[in-house]
Amino acid sequence: MLLGSILHFLKRNIRFFGLPLVYLSIILLAAFYFFGLTNHNALLFPIILIPVGIWNYIYQERHWGDY
């Protein structure tokens, strides 16, 4: 039930996740550098989220906007 409602929410609102993913990634990168976690594999997570967020933003702009 909970998973179904989460998936329904994501399907309805996926077009709003492009730039917030990029912002979240930058905040995570800054936090990792601030706390000295630069030699861990967790640093790859925000690095992967940045292109995903940019791709999502461009895709949604092309799909919903006058791009």
Beta strands, then each sheet from edge to edge (+ up, - down):
end
